[in-house]
Amino acid sequence: MSNIIRIIEKIMADKGASPLFSFRFFLSVVSKVYGGAVKLREKLYQKGVFQSKRLPCMVISVGNLSVGGTGKTPMTIYLANLIQDLGYKAVVISRGYRGRAEKAGGIVSDGQVLLMGPETAGDEPYMMAAKLKNVPVIVGKNRWEAGMLAVRMFQPDVLVLDDAFQHLKLGRDLDLVLLDCRRPFGNGHMLPRGIMREPVSALSRANALILTRSDVVPDAKKVLQGLKSGSLTADKPVFKSFHVPYVHKVIKGESSIFDQKSQSVSTCEPEFLKGQKAFVFSGLADNGDFHRTVQGLDCFVSGCMEFPDHHPYSGVDIENIFQSARQANADCLVTTEKDYVRISYRNTYPVDLVVLGIKITFGDEDDAFYTFIQSKLHCNSLKWGNV
């Protein structure tokens, strides 16, 4: 099964032709059927055959067009904090993918106290709830019901929907669409031949576009110009953002190399990893991107283990990671904040475990994005009579 998955993932990233009757051709046929169904669904919502429900407060969606990590979770955290800084009360709504509460829904955090663990909430909602202060987090596959729960319990001014661009069942006031600057539309194909959830034409529903990882692309300006000149996006604001790694936590191992560098660790800057031999493990949509991030910190990656996105680490998985790290003579283990949520029950490690997080910054466009969100919130407040 794992070999088949790797073959499909390779095809999804490839722009080559699809020879007749090949497996690639089969995936192309399936993707066209899927794409047709997606377009039909969107058209039925546009024509009013399917109805979107509305909530009695402003709704902002943070989403994308593709599968894979464009940075929705750190962007949701950034946006929720920004809304709060502007004086509005925010609540975050997430599906809670693979969490036990996904179907029934529930409150992960009331903004002060964590009420669910990662197994119940799902790894990403739990991580957001642990980081956000005074911003409640709610999960539920049915976003309207989750939104009504938020309205009843917390009376928010704004609901921030994590990964909801395709969730047309719930109306929204602002759609922010994230595009990875390195490959905004992947290989141009829909699932499963490519990584696109929706065709590029879906950008007509977006209110603003955010290019992520724009600092690692030499021709980011060319990508930006292409979006601004497109017929679907010419009238939409486009913002460039960057992913900045930071040290979320360091857990001391049985063999520790950071005892003399505690001051560096406490500043949450990753420079102390420079020159160290790191064994990297992660379960993400794009494990390779995380590996490149670690390498960019000037440490030597002595080995790695990759797992599927949202992978539930077993005891065997953990022991295999430890054994591989020992064989690689690693100075430390390095993983993501999202992965650490799934292994935080462990309290012993053979070497130091460095947990890296990612935060969003807009660089010199920070003020422009701040003003954009501020204006949208103000207009919505006038609409609802909240000012």
C-alpha positions in Angstrom: 0.0 0.0 0.0 2.8 2.4 0.9 4.4 1.8 -2.5 1.2 2.7 -4.3 0.8 5.8 -2.3 4.4 6.9 -3.2 3.7 6.2 -6.9 0.5 8.3 -6.7 2.3 11.2 -4.9 5.0 11.2 -7.6 2.4 11.3 -10.3 0.5 14.1 -8.5 3.7 16.3 -8.6 4.6 15.4 -12.2 3.6 17.7 -15.2 4.4 15.1 -17.8 1.9 13.6 -20.4 -0.3 10.7 -19.5 0.2 7.9 -22.0 -2.9 6.1 -23.1 -4.1 3.2 -20.8 -1.3 4.0 -18.2 -1.9 4.4 -14.5 -1.3 8.1 -15.0 -4.0 8.1 -17.7 -6.4 6.4 -15.3 -5.7 9.1 -12.7 -6.2 11.8 -15.3 -9.7 10.3 -16.2 -10.7 10.2 -12.5 -9.5 13.8 -12.0 -11.6 15.0 -14.9 -14.7 13.3 -13.4 -13.9 14.7 -10.0 -13.3 18.2 -11.5 -16.7 18.0 -13.2 -18.4 17.1 -10.0 -16.7 20.0 -8.2 -17.8 22.5 -10.8 -21.4 21.2 -10.9 -21.6 21.5 -7.1 -20.3 25.1 -7.2 -22.8 25.9 -10.0 -25.7 24.5 -8.0 -24.8 26.8 -5.1 -24.5 29.8 -7.4 -28.0 29.0 -8.9 -29.5 28.6 -5.4 -30.4 24.9 -5.9 -28.2 24.3 -2.8 -28.5 26.9 -0.1 -25.7 28.3 2.1 -26.7 29.0 5.7 -25.7 32.3 7.4 -24.6 33.0 10.9 -25.5 36.1 12.9 -21.9 37.4 13.0 -19.0 38.0 10.6 -17.4 34.9 9.1 -13.9 34.7 7.7 -12.6 31.6 5.9 -8.9 30.7 5.7 -8.5 28.2 3.0 -6.7 27.1 -0.2 -7.2 25.4 -3.6 -4.9 22.4 -3.1 -4.1 19.6 -0.7 -0.9 20.0 1.3 0.4 22.5 3.7 0.1 26.1 2.5 0.2 27.4 6.1 -3.5 27.5 6.9 -3.1 26.8 10.6 -0.4 29.4 11.4 -2.4 31.9 9.2 -5.5 31.1 11.3 -3.6 31.8 14.5 -2.1 35.0 13.1 -5.6 36.2 11.9 -7.3 35.4 15.2 -4.7 37.3 17.1 -5.0 40.2 14.7 -8.7 40.4 15.1 -8.3 40.4 18.9 -5.7 43.2 18.7 -8.2 45.2 16.7 -10.7 45.0 19.6 -13.0 42.4 18.3 -14.0 39.1 19.9 -12.9 36.1 17.8 -13.7 32.4 17.9 -11.9 29.8 15.7 -13.9 27.0 14.1 -12.0 23.9 12.8 -13.3 20.6 11.4 -11.2 18.6 13.9 -10.0 16.2 11.2 -9.4 12.7 12.7 -10.2 13.8 16.2 -12.8 11.9 18.1 -15.0 15.0 18.4 -15.0 15.6 14.6 -18.5 14.3 14.1 -20.3 15.4 17.3 -18.4 18.7 17.6 -17.5 20.5 20.8 -15.4 23.1 22.6 -11.7 22.5 22.5 -10.9 25.7 24.6 -12.9 28.5 26.1 -10.0 30.8 25.5 -8.6 30.2 29.0 -8.8 26.4 29.7 -8.1 23.5 27.4 -11.2 21.2 27.5 -10.1 18.5 25.1 -6.9 16.6 24.4 -5.3 16.2 21.0 -6.9 12.7 20.4 -10.4 14.2 20.9 -9.9 17.6 19.3 -7.5 16.6 16.5 -3.9 17.7 16.4 -4.3 21.1 14.6 -7.3 22.4 16.6 -5.5 21.4 19.9 -2.3 23.1 18.8 -4.3 26.3 18.0 -6.2 26.2 21.3 -2.9 25.8 23.2 -1.4 28.8 21.5 -4.4 31.2 21.4 -5.2 33.2 24.5 -8.7 34.6 25.0 -9.8 33.1 21.7 -12.0 30.0 22.0 -11.6 27.1 19.6 -14.5 24.9 18.5 -14.4 21.7 16.4 -17.1 20.1 14.3 -17.6 18.7 10.8 -20.8 20.7 10.6 -19.4 24.2 10.6 -22.9 25.8 10.9 -23.7 23.9 14.0 -20.2 24.6 15.4 -20.7 28.3 14.6 -24.1 28.4 16.4 -22.5 26.8 19.4 -19.9 29.6 19.3 -22.6 32.2 19.1 -24.5 30.8 22.0 -21.5 30.3 24.3 -19.2 33.2 23.4 -21.1 35.8 21.4 -18.2 36.5 19.0 -17.9 39.4 16.6 -16.0 37.3 14.2 -15.8 33.5 13.5 -12.5 32.4 11.8 -13.0 29.2 9.8 -9.8 27.1 9.4 -9.6 25.3 6.0 -13.2 26.1 4.8 -12.9 27.5 1.3 -14.6 24.4 -0.1 -17.3 24.4 2.7 -20.0 26.2 0.7 -22.7 25.0 3.1 -21.8 28.0 5.3 -21.9 31.5 4.0 -19.0 33.8 4.8 -18.2 37.5 4.6 -14.5 37.2 3.7 -12.6 34.4 1.9 -8.8 34.4 2.2 -7.2 31.9 -0.1 -3.6 30.8 0.5 -1.4 29.9 -2.5 2.1 28.3 -2.1 4.3 30.6 -4.1 6.5 27.7 -5.1 3.6 25.9 -6.9 0.4 27.9 -6.7 -1.5 25.4 -8.7 0.7 22.3 -8.5 0.9 20.5 -11.8 -2.4 22.0 -13.0 -4.4 18.8 -12.5 -7.3 18.1 -10.1 -7.2 15.2 -7.6 -6.0 12.5 -7.9 -3.8 13.3 -10.9 -2.7 16.6 -9.2 -3.1 18.4 -5.9 -5.9 20.7 -6.8 -9.1 20.4 -4.8 -10.9 22.9 -7.1 -10.1 24.4 -10.5 -8.3 27.8 -10.7 -11.7 29.3 -11.7 -12.8 28.9 -8.0 -10.6 31.9 -7.2 -13.5 34.1 -8.4 -15.0 33.4 -5.0 -12.0 34.7 -3.1 -11.8 38.2 -1.6 -8.0 38.2 -1.2 -5.1 36.0 -2.0 -2.1 35.3 0.2 1.1 34.0 -1.3 2.9 31.9 1.3 6.6 31.0 1.4 7.2 33.9 -1.0 10.7 34.4 0.4 12.0 31.1 -0.9 11.0 31.7 -4.5 13.5 33.7 -6.7 10.7 34.8 -9.1 8.0 35.6 -6.5 7.4 38.9 -8.3 6.6 37.0 -11.5 4.1 34.8 -9.6 2.6 38.0 -8.1 2.4 39.8 -11.5 0.8 36.7 -13.0 -2.0 36.7 -10.4 -2.6 40.4 -10.7 -2.9 40.2 -14.4 -5.3 37.2 -14.5 -8.9 37.9 -15.4 -10.1 36.0 -12.2 -7.7 37.8 -9.8 -7.0 41.2 -11.3 -9.4 43.0 -8.9 -8.3 41.1 -5.8 -5.6 42.2 -3.3 -2.6 39.9 -3.2 -0.4 39.8 -0.2 3.1 38.1 0.2 3.8 36.2 3.4 6.7 34.2 4.8 7.0 31.2 7.1 9.4 31.8 10.0 10.6 28.8 12.0 11.0 29.1 15.8 11.8 26.8 18.7 8.5 25.9 20.4 10.1 23.6 23.0 13.2 21.7 23.8 12.8 18.5 25.9 16.0 17.3 27.5 17.1 13.8 26.6 19.2 11.2 28.3 22.1 12.5 26.3 21.9 16.3 26.1 24.0 18.8 24.1 22.2 21.9 25.0 23.0 22.2 28.8 25.4 25.0 28.2 23.1 26.8 25.8 20.0 27.2 27.9 20.0 30.9 27.3 19.8 30.4 23.6 17.0 27.9 24.0 15.0 30.3 26.1 15.0 32.9 23.4 13.1 30.6 21.1 15.6 31.2 18.3 16.8 28.2 16.3 20.4 29.3 15.7 21.7 27.0 18.5 21.0 24.1 16.1 23.8 25.2 13.8 26.3 22.5 13.2 24.4 19.8 15.1 23.6 16.4 13.8 19.8 16.2 13.7 17.5 13.2 13.1 14.3 14.6 11.6 10.9 13.0 11.8 7.4 14.3 10.8 4.0 13.4 9.6 2.9 16.2 7.3 1.4 16.7 3.9 4.8 17.9 2.7 7.5 16.3 4.8 10.2 17.4 2.4 9.4 21.0 3.1 10.0 20.5 6.8 13.3 18.8 6.1 14.4 21.7 3.9 13.5 24.1 6.8 15.7 22.1 9.2 18.6 22.1 6.7 18.1 25.9 6.3 19.0 26.2 10.0 22.6 25.1 9.1 22.4 21.8 11.0 23.4 18.5 9.5 20.4 16.1 8.9 21.9 12.7 9.7 18.7 10.8 9.0 15.0 11.1 8.7 11.7 9.2 8.9 8.5 10.3 7.1 4.9 9.5 8.0 1.5 10.5 6.4 -0.2 13.7 7.4 -1.9 13.4 10.9 -0.2 10.1 11.5 -1.1 8.6 14.9 2.3 7.6 16.3 2.4 4.1 17.9 4.9 2.9 20.4 6.6 0.9 17.7 6.9 4.0 15.6 8.5 5.9 18.4 11.0 3.1 19.2 11.9 2.9 15.5 12.6 6.6 15.4 14.8 6.3 18.5 16.7 3.4 17.2 17.3 5.1 13.8 18.5 8.2 15.6 21.0 6.2 17.6 22.2 4.5 14.5 22.6 7.8 12.8 24.6 9.1 15.8 22.3 12.1 16.0 22.9 14.9 18.5 19.2 15.6 18.7 15.8 14.8 17.4 13.9 17.5 15.5 10.1 17.4 14.8 7.2 19.8 14.3 4.9 21.3 16.8 2.0 19.5 15.1 3.8 16.2 15.5 4.8 16.8 19.1 1.1 17.1 20.0 0.8 13.4 19.0 3.8 12.2 21.1 3.7 14.6 24.0 2.7 11.7 26.3 6.4 10.5 26.1 8.6 11.8 28.9 11.9 10.1 28.0 14.0 10.6 24.9 17.5 9.2 24.1 18.7 12.7 23.0 17.3 16.2 23.1 14.0 16.7 21.2 13.7 20.0 19.5 10.2 21.0 18.6 10.0 23.6 15.8 7.0 25.8 15.1 6.1 28.0 12.2 4.7 31.6 12.4 3.4 33.8 9.6 4.8 37.3 8.8 3.9 39.7 6.1 7.2 41.5 6.2 6.9 45.0 4.7 3.3 44.3 3.8 2.3 43.8 7.4 0.7 47.3 7.6 -1.2 46.8 4.4 -2.7 43.5 5.5 -3.5 45.0 8.9 -5.4 47.9 7.2 -7.2 45.5 4.9 -8.5 43.3 7.7 -9.3 46.4 9.8 -11.4 47.9 7.0 -13.3 44.7 6.5 -14.1 44.3 10.2 -15.2 48.0 10.3 -17.6 47.6 7.3 -19.1 44.4 8.9 -19.6 46.2 12.2 -21.5 48.9 10.4 -23.6 46.2 8.7 -24.5 44.5 12.0 -24.8 47.7 14.0 -22.0 46.9 16.3 -20.5 50.4 16.3 
